[in-house]
Structure formats: structure tokens, C-alpha cells
Amino acid sequence: MSFHVVTKNSLPASASPYRLQDDRGREIAWTNQFLDAQKLRQLSLRSLRAYAFDLLHAARWFQAKRHSLAQLTQALLLQYVHDQLQDPPQPTPQTINHRLGVLRCLYRFHYGREIPGKPAFRHTYTTRSPLGYGRPQRKITTNLRLRQPRRVIVPLSAEQVAHFWKGFRRFRDLAIVALMLLDGLRSCEVLQLQLDDLSLSDARLKVRGKAHKERFAPLSADTLQVLQNYLHLERPLTNSSLLFVSLKGPRRGQPMTTAGLRSLFRHHRLISRVPQANPHRFRHTFGADMVRAGMSLPALMHLMGHAHIHTTMLYVQLAPQDVWREYARAVQQRVATLPVPERMP
């Protein structure tokens, strides 16, 4: 018997559309009850989908090892990690850590306590404030967690952006890229935009971010013009309240989907020969550009919808060429302030 994830959009609004079933179409109660609880917590569909596939991986592992959730211990959790690192394809540390976090939440949901057994690891570490000041504090963690490599923000260069940009012919597509590149919107935020979120007179946009947090983003004159051209010249007559819709084919006038956005970027990556161009890379480029322009971190944190300043701090890590450029500029300014030495006789 095998398990798989199915999507059911006809369920009540209080139920998760992502369900785990066996090959006979029977639901896996202990996973779907947990997913329904996360839906009640107002988690996004993207998060629910990620949870569902993490639970699918755990359910298949339990079945292969002839174990159940009730038998889960710290030792069994360690074996779960060991098997993932041994069997190809080997997942990333971030994927394994996410699966461990979902399993812990699942166990607490069903049994109201932490996973029993002696913790496999006990690690002491020190923390400071996000900006590196203040007295360091010692903390102890006993959760099994793999060390993740430090993220390095790699934005697109101006040349790469120009090559990718010039391949677009529709105002809708130009508007989507502009919102990512000039306002730092996530792809899911772009697809969730409503017509009512756009205020042309005030040149601003209401954005719904993670955990349904709302923020306002300013619109540059160029972005505003492209959006107006899309609304007046391209957007078909439709009952959809979403800002971006399909322009042709059988889905004309219907909301643009995640698959449609991926297809759009995939097509233009081939045309422009910029394989690094993707929605999140444009968001990274926006963050890096704003830091280089001297924007304060709190302001950038608000514009990008970050919940923690730690995430915004990642954009301070400039590429080596940026460091050398800033060094040359600073040295040049410093030399310009020095007095000119008198000529030797």
C-alpha cells in the first residue's frame, strides 16, 4: 500500500485542500487532522502544501520501518535523519530540518507533549542582538537539527536584468517583473494582488504577505505607467477580482496561476539566456540594490515584509566586487581630503 498527496478544492473552507490518501482513496486520518488544524490557523496554501509533502515523506518512512507515530522517540527520530542522509537523492539540511519541525508539531498536536526519550544532542551556544551589539546570552538546545550552510545573497547584475527585461512584449509581464524588481514582491504576493489593492491616485499598492500580514508598497512612475497600460490595453473583461489574469487561450480572463508564472519565467530565461533569472532572485536583487543605495534596514524590512531583522541583514552581505568598489570609492574620497604635499626643491 502506498500513500500520496491529492488536492481537493471542493472541501469546506475550514479543511485543508491538500490531503493524504492511500492507493485505495482512503484518507490518512492522523495526517489530515493535523493539516486541517493548520488551515484553521490561517496558514497559506503554499505552507499547507509543504506540510503535506513533509507528512507524506514521514508516513512512507513509518510504513517502510513498520512503525507508527505513537512509537516515535528521540532515537527513532535520529534514525529518520540517518536514513535520509543515506538514501539517494539526499535532501538538503534545510529540507531535513523542516521535516523534523513538522514531525515535532505533529506529535505535540496528537499527544500534547514533546517526543519522549533522551535528546540525541545537547548544544550550548551564544546569541547577540540582530545587529551584533549587547551582552551575549548563553542558550541550550536539545532539538536534533542539521547545520545549514549560511545563505549568501547573489543578486542579478544590471546587465542580466537588462537582457531579461528587453525580451518582454506584454505590459502584464513587464508589470509583474517591475513589482518584483522595484518593490521586492514575492511571486505569491504578486499572484494574490486584487484590483482593489491598487491605488493609482496615491501611487501605492496593498500587499498581503506571509501570515496574512498587510503592508503598503510605493509605486515608481515607470511601474505605475506599465500597470495603467496593462489595465487599459491588455486586461480582458472578466469577473475576476485578481489583478493579474491570463491573456489568451482557454483560461483567458481567469486568475494567473503559479504554474503560469513559472512557465512565463522559464520561457524568458531561454530567450534571454539568463538562467539565474527567477522571481525570488529578482526580490534578492531589489534588497541588495536598496542596501547599496543606502536605505536603512528598518525601512527595507518593512518594504520587503520581513518578520525579523535577521532576514533583512542578509542583504548587507555584498559580493566581493561590491566590497572592492566601495573600498575604492572610500579611499578616493579620503585622498581628496588630504592636503596636497609641497613640491620637493
Buried (B, 14 or more C-beta within 10 A) or exposed (E): EEBEBEEEEEBEEEBBBBBBBBEEEEBBEBBBBBBBBBBEEEBBBEBBBBBBBBBBBBBEBBBEEEBEBEEBEBEBBBBBBEEBEEEEEEBEBEBBBBBBBBBBBBBEEBEEEEBEEEBEEEEEEEEEEBEEEEEEEEEEEEBBBBEEEEEEBEBBBEEBBEBBBEBBEBBBBBBBBBBBBBBBBBBBBBBBBEEEBBEEEEEBBBBBBBEEEEBBBEBEEEBBBBBBBBBEEBBEEEEBEBBBBBBEEEEEBBBBEEEBBEEBBEEBBEEBEBEEBBBEBBBBBBBBBBBBEEBEBEEBBBBBBBEEBEBBBBBEBBBEEBEEEEEEEEEEEEEEEEEEEEEEE
